[in-house]
């Protein structure tokens, strides 16, 4: 592994870890409650391996990073090259039905369940797969996800499927420069999660917040933040 790649990725990861810890402490939360997911879209195997290696130096008590892929094609290309490092993989992008089998070969969680149809297809092939329902809390037409007003009903239906374990809700923050708008969306997802979790005790997760807005996401209760550019650089 190139030392320059390792050093740059390690330095960036340390900065992000510090941001996560500081945001959690500011919000009165235990930093160990916040999982750091590294979004490895378009990144080389070398860069991802460098991040996994650097994560071994994380502070005691913090959870190991997990990896997230938007595209199943990239997941199946990278995962065999990194299997010796034993990473945990999540699918975080739209999942086509014809890619389900390939995704399940490597991923332990699909965060981007945006329809009951997809959930049903996953359930038909899975034994104990963690899933999250993706919600379009900002109601943006270009965003993937279930409409907020349908989210609770869809989540409860997904939770009832044998073979799946609903572990929470996921969203992509509003495409806005107004921090209040972005944070309001995260608060909305938290409220939806609370409603779902009242009936489904396993559904406590909130995957929300990325490189630019992890602090407001953590303030509103994020249990997973999905970080790409802040660790791997611009794509």
DAPE-V382264 format. One record per residue. N is the residue number from 1. RES is the residue in three letters. SS is DSSP state (helix for helix, strand for strand, loop for the rest). PHI is phi in radians with two decimals (999 if undefined). OMEGA is omega in degrees with one decimal (NA if undefined). Layout:
N,RES,SS,PHI,OMEGA / N,RES,SS,PHI,OMEGA
//
This chain:
1,UNK,loop,999,-180.0 / 2,UNK,loop,-1.12,-178.0 / 3,UNK,helix,-1.07,179.7 / 4,UNK,helix,-1.11,178.4 / 5,UNK,helix,-1.08,-179.6 / 6,UNK,helix,-1.03,-176.1 / 7,UNK,helix,-1.16,-178.8 / 8,UNK,helix,-1.15,-179.5 / 9,UNK,helix,-1.12,180.0 / 10,UNK,helix,-1.08,179.9 / 11,UNK,helix,-1.14,179.4 / 12,UNK,helix,-1.15,179.6 / 13,UNK,helix,-1.09,179.1 / 14,UNK,helix,-1.09,178.4 / 15,UNK,helix,-1.13,-180.0 / 16,UNK,helix,-1.14,177.3 / 17,UNK,helix,-1.00,179.4 / 18,UNK,helix,-1.15,176.6 / 19,UNK,helix,-1.06,-179.8 / 20,UNK,helix,-1.10,-179.5 / 21,UNK,helix,-1.09,-179.2 / 22,UNK,helix,-1.10,-180.0 / 23,UNK,helix,-1.13,179.6 / 24,UNK,helix,-1.15,-179.8 / 25,UNK,helix,-1.08,178.5 / 26,UNK,helix,-1.05,-179.6 / 27,UNK,loop,-1.48,-179.3 / 28,UNK,loop,1.29,-177.5 / 29,UNK,loop,-2.00,174.5 / 30,UNK,loop,-1.38,179.4 / 31,UNK,helix,-0.98,179.6 / 32,UNK,helix,-1.17,178.8 / 33,UNK,helix,-1.36,-172.8 / 34,UNK,loop,-1.89,178.7 / 35,UNK,strand,-1.52,179.2 / 36,UNK,strand,-1.76,177.5 / 37,UNK,strand,-1.80,178.6 / 38,UNK,strand,-1.68,-179.9 / 39,UNK,strand,-1.43,-169.7 / 40,UNK,loop,-1.75,178.6 / 41,UNK,loop,-0.91,178.3 / 42,UNK,loop,1.19,-178.3 / 43,UNK,loop,-1.42,179.8 / 44,UNK,loop,-1.28,174.6 / 45,UNK,helix,-1.01,-179.7 / 46,UNK,helix,-1.07,-179.4 / 47,UNK,helix,-1.15,179.9 / 48,UNK,helix,-1.16,177.5 / 49,UNK,helix,-1.08,178.1 / 50,UNK,helix,-1.09,178.9 / 51,UNK,helix,-1.15,178.7 / 52,UNK,helix,-1.10,178.9 / 53,UNK,helix,-1.15,-179.2 / 54,UNK,helix,-1.13,-177.6 / 55,UNK,helix,-1.17,177.4 / 56,UNK,helix,-1.11,-179.8 / 57,UNK,helix,-1.69,-179.6 / 58,UNK,loop,-1.12,-180.0 / 59,UNK,loop,-1.12,177.8 / 60,UNK,loop,-0.99,177.6 / 61,UNK,loop,1.63,179.1 / 62,UNK,loop,-1.49,-178.2 / 63,UNK,loop,-1.24,175.3 / 64,UNK,loop,-1.12,177.3 / 65,UNK,loop,-1.13,169.2 / 66,UNK,strand,-2.04,-179.0 / 67,UNK,strand,-1.89,178.4 / 68,UNK,strand,-2.26,177.6 / 69,UNK,strand,-2.08,175.6 / 70,UNK,loop,-1.39,-174.4 / 71,UNK,loop,-2.04,-179.3 / 72,UNK,helix,-1.10,179.1 / 73,UNK,helix,-1.00,178.8 / 74,UNK,helix,-1.26,178.1 / 75,UNK,helix,-1.03,-176.6 / 76,UNK,helix,-1.27,176.3 / 77,UNK,helix,-1.41,-175.0 / 78,UNK,helix,-1.50,-170.9 / 79,UNK,helix,-0.97,179.6 / 80,UNK,helix,-1.09,-179.3 / 81,UNK,helix,-1.31,-176.3 / 82,UNK,helix,-1.98,-172.6 / 83,UNK,helix,-1.04,-179.4 / 84,UNK,helix,-1.17,178.6 / 85,UNK,helix,-1.60,175.9 / 86,UNK,loop,0.93,177.6 / 87,UNK,loop,-1.32,171.3 / 88,UNK,loop,-1.74,-177.1 / 89,UNK,strand,-1.91,170.8 / 90,UNK,strand,-2.09,168.6 / 91,UNK,strand,-1.59,-175.6 / 92,UNK,loop,-2.14,178.5 / 93,UNK,loop,-2.02,178.6 / 94,UNK,loop,-0.95,-176.3 / 95,UNK,loop,-2.00,177.4 / 96,UNK,loop,-1.34,-175.3 / 97,UNK,helix,-1.07,-179.2 / 98,UNK,helix,-1.38,177.7 / 99,UNK,helix,-1.88,-175.0 / 100,UNK,helix,-1.04,-177.2 / 101,UNK,helix,-1.04,-180.0 / 102,UNK,helix,-1.13,179.4 / 103,UNK,helix,-1.11,-176.4 / 104,UNK,helix,-1.21,178.3 / 105,UNK,helix,-1.13,-173.5 / 106,UNK,helix,-2.16,-171.3 / 107,UNK,strand,-1.55,175.7 / 108,UNK,strand,-1.71,-179.9 / 109,UNK,strand,-2.60,171.3 / 110,UNK,strand,-1.94,-176.7 / 111,UNK,strand,-1.50,-168.7 / 112,UNK,strand,-1.87,176.6 / 113,UNK,strand,-1.35,-174.1 / 114,UNK,loop,-2.04,177.0 / 115,UNK,loop,-2.79,175.9 / 116,UNK,helix,-1.20,178.1 / 117,UNK,helix,-1.07,178.4 / 118,UNK,helix,-1.10,179.4 / 119,UNK,helix,-1.03,180.0 / 120,UNK,helix,-1.12,178.0 / 121,UNK,helix,-1.14,176.6 / 122,UNK,helix,-1.14,-177.9 / 123,UNK,helix,-1.08,-179.2 / 124,UNK,helix,-1.19,-175.4 / 125,UNK,helix,-2.02,-173.4 / 126,UNK,loop,-1.90,175.3 / 127,UNK,loop,-1.81,-178.0 / 128,UNK,loop,-2.65,-176.5 / 129,UNK,strand,-1.69,172.7 / 130,UNK,strand,-1.32,178.1 / 131,UNK,strand,-2.41,171.4 / 132,UNK,strand,-2.20,174.9 / 133,UNK,strand,-1.59,178.6 / 134,UNK,strand,-1.47,-175.3 / 135,UNK,strand,-2.10,176.4 / 136,UNK,strand,-1.61,-173.5 / 137,UNK,loop,-1.23,-178.1 / 138,UNK,loop,-1.60,179.2 / 139,UNK,loop,0.98,177.6 / 140,UNK,loop,-1.46,-175.1 / 141,UNK,loop,-1.09,-179.4 / 142,UNK,loop,-1.51,-176.3 / 143,UNK,loop,-1.55,173.8 / 144,UNK,loop,-1.38,174.1 / 145,UNK,loop,2.38,176.7 / 146,UNK,strand,-1.26,175.3 / 147,UNK,strand,-1.06,-175.7 / 148,UNK,helix,-1.00,-177.3 / 149,UNK,helix,-1.25,177.9 / 150,UNK,helix,-1.81,-168.1 / 151,UNK,helix,-1.07,-176.7 / 152,UNK,helix,-1.13,-179.8 / 153,UNK,helix,-1.09,179.1 / 154,UNK,helix,-1.14,-179.2 / 155,UNK,helix,-1.07,179.4 / 156,UNK,helix,-1.16,177.3 / 157,UNK,helix,-1.18,177.5 / 158,UNK,helix,-1.12,-178.5 / 159,UNK,helix,-1.08,-178.1 / 160,UNK,loop,-1.43,-177.3 / 161,UNK,loop,-1.40,177.4 / 162,UNK,loop,-1.19,179.5 / 163,UNK,loop,1.76,179.3 / 164,UNK,strand,-2.05,173.6 / 165,UNK,strand,-2.17,179.0 / 166,UNK,strand,-1.25,-176.9 / 167,UNK,strand,-1.98,176.7 / 168,UNK,strand,2.59,-177.4 / 169,UNK,strand,-2.16,179.4 / 170,UNK,strand,-2.29,172.8 / 171,UNK,loop,-2.64,169.3 / 172,UNK,loop,-1.81,-175.0 / 173,UNK,loop,-1.06,180.0 / 174,UNK,loop,-1.01,176.8 / 175,UNK,loop,-1.44,-174.1 / 176,UNK,loop,-2.54,174.8 / 177,UNK,loop,-1.52,178.8 / 178,UNK,loop,-1.53,-177.2 / 179,UNK,helix,-1.03,-179.2 / 180,UNK,helix,-1.15,178.7 / 181,UNK,helix,-1.13,179.3 / 182,UNK,helix,-1.09,-177.9 / 183,UNK,helix,-1.16,177.8 / 184,UNK,helix,-1.05,177.6 / 185,UNK,helix,-1.11,178.8 / 186,UNK,helix,-1.19,176.6 / 187,UNK,helix,-1.14,178.3 / 188,UNK,helix,-1.12,178.4 / 189,UNK,helix,-1.14,178.6 / 190,UNK,helix,-1.05,179.3 / 191,UNK,helix,-1.12,177.2 / 192,UNK,helix,-1.12,177.5 / 193,UNK,helix,-1.03,-179.7 / 194,UNK,helix,-1.06,-180.0 / 195,UNK,helix,-1.17,179.2 / 196,UNK,helix,-1.19,-175.9 / 197,UNK,helix,-1.12,176.7 / 198,UNK,loop,-1.10,178.9 / 199,UNK,loop,-1.88,-177.3 / 200,UNK,loop,-2.19,-173.3 / 201,UNK,loop,-1.04,-179.8 / 202,UNK,loop,-1.36,-170.4 / 203,UNK,loop,-1.57,-176.5 / 204,UNK,loop,-1.70,-174.4 / 205,UNK,strand,-1.32,174.6 / 206,UNK,strand,-2.35,177.3 / 207,UNK,strand,-1.69,-176.5 / 208,UNK,loop,-2.84,-178.2 / 209,UNK,loop,1.72,179.1 / 210,UNK,loop,-2.27,-173.1 / 211,UNK,loop,-0.93,-172.2 / 212,UNK,loop,-1.43,-170.2 / 213,UNK,loop,-2.47,-178.7 / 214,UNK,helix,-1.16,-177.3 / 215,UNK,helix,-1.11,177.7 / 216,UNK,helix,-1.12,177.9 / 217,UNK,helix,-1.13,179.1 / 218,UNK,helix,-1.16,177.8 / 219,UNK,helix,-1.07,-179.4 / 220,UNK,loop,-1.65,170.7 / 221,UNK,loop,1.91,179.7 / 222,UNK,loop,-0.93,173.7 / 223,UNK,loop,-1.83,173.1 / 224,UNK,strand,-2.43,171.2 / 225,UNK,strand,-2.02,-173.9 / 226,UNK,strand,-1.84,-170.6 / 227,UNK,strand,-2.02,176.6 / 228,UNK,loop,-2.12,-172.0 / 229,UNK,helix,-1.08,-178.3 / 230,UNK,helix,-1.15,177.1 / 231,UNK,helix,-1.85,-173.8 / 232,UNK,helix,-1.68,-177.2 / 233,UNK,loop,1.55,-177.2 / 234,UNK,loop,-1.13,178.3 / 235,UNK,loop,-1.53,NA
//
